[in-house]
C-alpha cells in the first residue's frame, strides 16, 4: 500500500491538513477555521477519487485529533466525515467542542 504523509499548512484563523499519497500527484485535504482561541471548526474533508479507498480521510482526521491533544484545542466537527469519525471514536469525546 502507498505511504500517506500529512502536512499542516496555515494557522491562526484557518488552516489545512494536506495528505500526499506516494506515487500520486493528487492530494486530499481537511480544512479548519478558528473559533475563539481554543476551538477549530473542521469545515471540509476532500479526497479525490484517484486516491480514495486508502484511508486518506481517516489519516487527515487523526492528524487533527493528534494536534488537538498536543496543542490543547477542541474540535467542532461541522464536516460530515469528521462528525462521523467522532461518533465512531468515543475516546475523542473530550475533544469535541
ABEGO torsion letter per residue (X at the ends): XBBBBBBBBEEEABBBBBBBBBGBABBBBBBBBBBEAABBBBABBBBBAAABGAGAAAAAAAAAAAAAAAAGBBBBBABAAAAAAAAABAAAAAABX
